[in-house]
Amino acid sequence: MVDQRRLPGEVVRNTYTDYRDVAAAITDMVIRGAPAIGVAAAMGFALGVLRSNAKSVEELRGEVATISETLARTRPTAVDLFWAIERMQRRFDALAAAGDLAALKREMVAEARLVHAEKWATDEAIGRFGAALLPAEGQVMTQCNAGALATGGIGTALGVIRMAVEGGRKMHVLVPETRPYLQGARLTAWELTEDGIPLTLITDNMVGHYLKKGDVGAVVVGADRIAANGDTANKIGTYQIAVLAREHSVPFYVAAPISTLDLTIPSGEHIPIEQRAAEEVTHFHGVRIAPDVEVGNPAFDVTPARFIAAIITERGVARAPYVESLRKLSAG
């Protein structure tokens, strides 16, 4: 994993050989972004199986329950995490019936690699569908980091922008810094700079000003969980951008893989919102910047479906009413 806590100052790659270390890396945000968390969980699951000292499939089965629980406790909001764990569990159960321990280990590793390969293809498909929705030229706003660092390929929201640029559209990206973890300032700005895509970094409280100016053609963001009615959880600050985009008649798009859909919940009110440590708000690089007071630090907020112009997936573009369109896309 690229240690995203160290960007943009250093590019540090960490190698993990124990599923518990993978779980800690997810919790500590060495890796983040819903699709990337899903890939990491699949890899962690496979590592746990591969490195097990169990002498039989039945003995390993007990360890797998612990592996799953350890990975599932890392981040509560991103549904890709649970999708990946459940997929790996189903694959394990199917392979376990044969009783061949060596073959089971090989196939679990292959399944994790397949998850990664599929995510890469998914990003490109989302990018193609989404690029067609962006203006031929002008400014596009995003939020947080929904790029290659957050997925298994070119990114979801940034994948849309990348494919639009590749197709000849002249994009300039407005990047809110995304307090308190600064994923926009540290990660999205770094990715766009590496790709040579023009950008302007802004603070979070400048969003309304730039949307009011009237020269933003679209907003495109990622998602960590999408409810059956289209309500979408994404990085904190997304909701206020959606409200301001509606006020100023700017289309607001969500780009996310099918695995991000959670059709078991009817609305965003049922999405658990992760609360993170106060130190992320009160400290910067270990230096206190605020007094010792009560701190709120929700990692995500929920944008109601009525503010979303379209949800872009690898299977196509969903529009309201989302209960119907998302169900059809989910069914394939």
C-alpha positions in Angstrom: 0.0 0.0 0.0 1.0 3.6 -0.6 0.9 5.2 2.9 -1.6 8.0 2.2 -0.8 9.6 5.5 2.6 10.6 4.2 1.5 12.1 0.9 2.4 14.5 -0.7 5.7 14.9 1.2 6.8 11.3 0.8 5.8 8.4 -1.4 6.1 5.4 1.0 5.0 1.9 0.1 4.2 -0.5 2.9 4.2 -4.3 2.4 1.9 -6.4 4.7 2.1 -10.1 5.3 -0.4 -10.4 8.2 -4.1 -9.8 8.0 -4.0 -8.0 11.4 -1.6 -5.5 10.0 -3.9 -5.0 7.0 -6.8 -4.3 9.3 -4.7 -1.8 11.3 -3.7 0.0 8.0 -7.4 0.3 7.1 -8.3 1.7 10.5 -5.4 4.1 10.6 -6.1 5.3 7.0 -2.8 4.2 5.5 -5.3 3.2 2.8 -8.7 4.8 2.4 -11.5 5.2 -0.1 -14.3 2.7 -0.3 -13.2 0.6 -3.3 -9.6 0.5 -2.1 -10.8 -0.6 1.3 -12.7 -3.4 -0.4 -9.6 -4.6 -2.3 -7.5 -4.3 0.9 -10.0 -6.4 2.8 -10.0 -9.1 0.1 -6.2 -9.1 0.2 -6.2 -9.2 4.0 -8.6 -12.1 4.0 -6.5 -14.1 1.5 -3.4 -13.3 3.6 -5.0 -14.7 6.7 -5.9 -17.9 4.9 -2.5 -18.2 3.2 -0.4 -17.6 6.4 -2.5 -19.8 8.6 -0.9 -22.8 10.3 -4.1 -24.8 10.4 -3.6 -28.4 9.5 -7.0 -29.0 8.0 -9.8 -27.0 6.3 -12.0 -27.5 9.3 -9.4 -26.0 11.6 -8.9 -23.1 9.2 -12.7 -22.5 9.2 -12.5 -21.3 12.8 -9.7 -18.9 12.1 -11.6 -17.5 9.1 -14.3 -16.3 11.4 -11.7 -14.3 13.4 -10.2 -12.9 10.2 -13.6 -11.7 9.0 -14.5 -10.1 12.3 -11.1 -8.4 12.5 -11.4 -6.8 9.1 -15.1 -5.9 9.5 -14.3 -3.8 12.6 -12.0 -1.4 10.8 -14.4 1.1 9.2 -18.2 1.0 9.6 -19.4 3.2 6.8 -17.8 1.9 3.6 -20.0 -0.9 2.3 -17.3 -2.1 -0.1 -15.5 -3.4 3.0 -18.4 -5.8 3.9 -19.0 -6.6 0.2 -15.4 -7.9 -0.1 -15.5 -9.8 3.1 -18.8 -11.5 2.3 -17.5 -12.4 -1.2 -14.3 -13.9 0.2 -16.3 -15.8 2.8 -18.6 -17.3 0.1 -15.6 -18.3 -2.0 -14.0 -19.9 1.1 -17.2 -21.9 1.9 -17.5 -23.1 -1.7 -13.8 -24.3 -1.8 -13.9 -25.8 1.7 -16.3 -28.5 0.6 -13.6 -30.2 -1.3 -11.3 -30.4 1.8 -8.1 -29.6 -0.1 -6.2 -27.2 2.1 -3.4 -26.3 -0.4 -5.9 -25.7 -3.3 -8.1 -23.6 -1.0 -5.2 -21.3 -0.2 -4.2 -20.9 -3.8 -7.8 -20.1 -4.9 -8.4 -17.6 -2.1 -5.3 -15.7 -3.3 -6.6 -15.8 -6.8 -10.0 -14.5 -5.7 -8.4 -11.5 -4.0 -6.4 -10.7 -7.1 -9.6 -11.0 -9.2 -11.3 -8.5 -6.9 -8.5 -6.1 -7.7 -8.6 -6.7 -11.4 -12.4 -6.2 -11.5 -12.1 -2.9 -9.6 -9.7 -1.7 -12.3 -12.1 -2.5 -15.1 -15.0 -1.0 -13.1 -13.2 2.3 -12.8 -12.7 2.6 -16.5 -16.4 1.8 -17.2 -17.5 4.4 -14.7 -15.1 6.9 -16.3 -16.6 6.3 -19.8 -20.2 6.7 -18.7 -19.4 9.7 -16.5 -17.2 11.6 -19.0 -20.2 12.0 -21.3 -22.0 14.0 -18.7 -19.3 16.6 -18.1 -19.2 19.9 -20.1 -16.9 20.1 -23.1 -14.8 22.6 -21.2 -14.8 24.6 -18.0 -14.5 24.0 -14.2 -15.6 20.8 -12.4 -15.6 20.5 -8.6 -15.0 17.4 -6.7 -14.6 16.5 -2.9 -12.2 14.5 -0.9 -10.2 11.9 -3.0 -12.0 9.6 -5.3 -9.0 8.9 -7.5 -6.6 6.1 -8.0 -5.5 6.2 -4.4 -9.1 5.5 -3.3 -9.9 2.6 -5.7 -8.3 -0.3 -7.5 -7.8 1.6 -10.8 -8.0 5.2 -12.2 -10.6 6.3 -9.6 -14.3 6.9 -9.6 -14.9 10.7 -9.6 -11.4 11.4 -10.7 -11.7 8.5 -13.2 -14.6 10.4 -14.8 -12.5 13.5 -15.0 -9.5 11.6 -16.3 -11.6 9.9 -19.1 -13.1 13.3 -20.0 -9.7 14.8 -20.4 -8.5 11.8 -22.3 -11.5 12.3 -24.6 -10.5 15.9 -25.4 -12.5 17.8 -22.9 -10.8 20.8 -21.4 -11.2 20.4 -17.6 -10.1 22.6 -14.8 -10.8 21.0 -11.4 -11.7 22.9 -8.2 -10.4 20.8 -5.2 -11.7 21.6 -1.7 -9.1 20.7 0.9 -11.5 18.4 2.8 -10.8 19.0 6.4 -9.9 17.6 8.8 -7.8 14.9 7.0 -7.1 17.0 4.0 -7.6 14.3 1.4 -8.3 17.0 -1.2 -5.3 19.0 -0.5 -2.9 16.1 0.1 -4.2 13.4 -2.3 -6.5 14.7 -5.0 -4.2 17.7 -5.7 -1.2 15.4 -5.9 -2.9 13.0 -8.3 -4.1 15.7 -10.6 -0.7 17.3 -10.6 0.9 14.0 -11.4 -1.5 13.7 -14.4 -1.0 17.2 -15.6 -4.6 18.1 -15.1 -5.1 21.8 -14.2 -6.6 22.5 -10.8 -7.2 25.1 -8.2 -7.0 24.1 -4.5 -9.6 25.9 -2.3 -10.5 25.8 1.3 -13.8 24.1 2.3 -15.4 27.4 3.2 -14.8 28.7 -0.3 -17.2 26.2 -2.0 -20.2 28.5 -2.0 -18.3 31.4 -3.3 -17.0 29.5 -6.3 -20.4 27.9 -7.1 -22.1 31.3 -6.9 -19.6 32.8 -9.4 -21.4 30.7 -12.1 -18.4 29.1 -13.9 -18.6 25.6 -12.4 -20.2 23.2 -14.9 -20.6 20.2 -12.7 -19.8 18.6 -9.4 -18.7 14.9 -9.4 -17.9 13.0 -6.2 -17.4 9.4 -5.0 -19.5 7.5 -2.5 -18.9 5.1 0.4 -22.5 3.8 0.6 -25.6 4.4 -1.4 -29.1 3.5 0.0 -31.9 2.0 -2.0 -33.5 5.4 -2.5 -30.3 7.0 -3.7 -29.3 8.8 -0.5 -25.5 8.8 -0.6 -22.8 8.8 2.2 -19.6 10.4 1.2 -16.8 12.3 2.9 -17.9 15.0 5.3 -18.6 18.2 3.4 -20.3 16.6 0.4 -23.8 17.4 1.6 -23.2 21.1 1.8 -21.7 21.1 -1.7 -24.8 19.3 -3.0 -27.1 21.9 -1.4 -25.1 24.8 -2.8 -24.9 23.1 -6.2 -28.7 22.8 -6.3 -29.1 26.5 -5.3 -26.8 27.5 -8.2 -28.2 25.1 -10.8 -25.0 23.0 -11.0 -25.5 19.3 -11.7 -24.3 17.1 -8.9 -23.1 13.6 -9.9 -22.1 10.6 -7.8 -19.6 8.1 -9.3 -19.5 4.8 -7.6 -19.3 1.0 -8.3 -22.3 -1.3 -7.9 -20.6 -2.8 -4.9 -21.2 0.6 -3.1 -25.0 0.1 -3.3 -26.7 -1.1 -0.2 -30.2 -1.9 -1.3 -30.9 -3.6 2.1 -31.4 -0.1 3.7 -34.3 2.1 2.5 -32.6 5.5 3.0 -29.6 7.3 4.2 -30.9 7.5 7.8 -29.8 3.9 8.2 -26.2 4.4 7.1 -23.8 4.3 10.1 -21.6 7.3 10.3 -18.0 6.7 11.5 -16.9 9.1 14.3 -13.1 9.6 14.3 -10.6 10.7 16.9 -10.8 14.3 18.2 -7.0 14.7 17.5 -7.7 14.8 13.8 -9.4 18.2 14.4 -7.5 19.6 17.4 -4.0 18.7 16.2 -2.0 19.1 13.0 1.1 17.0 12.5 1.1 16.4 16.3 0.9 20.1 17.2 -2.2 21.2 19.0 -4.1 23.9 17.1 -7.3 24.1 19.3 -8.0 24.2 23.0 -9.0 21.0 24.9 -12.7 21.2 24.2 -15.4 18.8 23.0 -14.9 17.8 19.4 -17.3 16.5 16.7 -15.5 14.5 14.0 -18.0 12.6 11.8 -16.1 11.2 8.8 -19.1 11.2 6.4 -22.3 12.9 5.8 -25.4 11.9 3.7 -26.6 13.7 0.7 -30.3 13.1 0.0 -31.2 11.7 -3.4 -33.2 14.8 -4.4 -29.9 16.7 -4.7 -28.3 14.1 -7.0 -28.6 14.6 -10.8 -27.3 11.1 -11.6 -25.5 8.2 -10.1 -22.8 6.8 -12.4 -21.9 3.1 -12.1 -20.0 0.6 -14.3 -23.3 -0.7 -15.6 -24.7 2.7 -16.6 -26.2 5.9 -15.3 -29.0 5.8 -12.8 -31.5 8.7 -12.5 -34.5 9.4 -10.3 -36.5 7.6 -9.2 -33.5 5.8 -7.8 -35.4 3.0 -6.1 -36.2 1.7 -9.6 -33.1 2.6 -11.5 -30.6 1.4 -8.9 -32.5 -1.9 -8.5 -32.3 -2.5 -12.2 -28.6 -1.7 -12.4 -27.9 -3.9 -9.4 -29.7 -6.8 -11.0 -27.4 -6.5 -14.0 
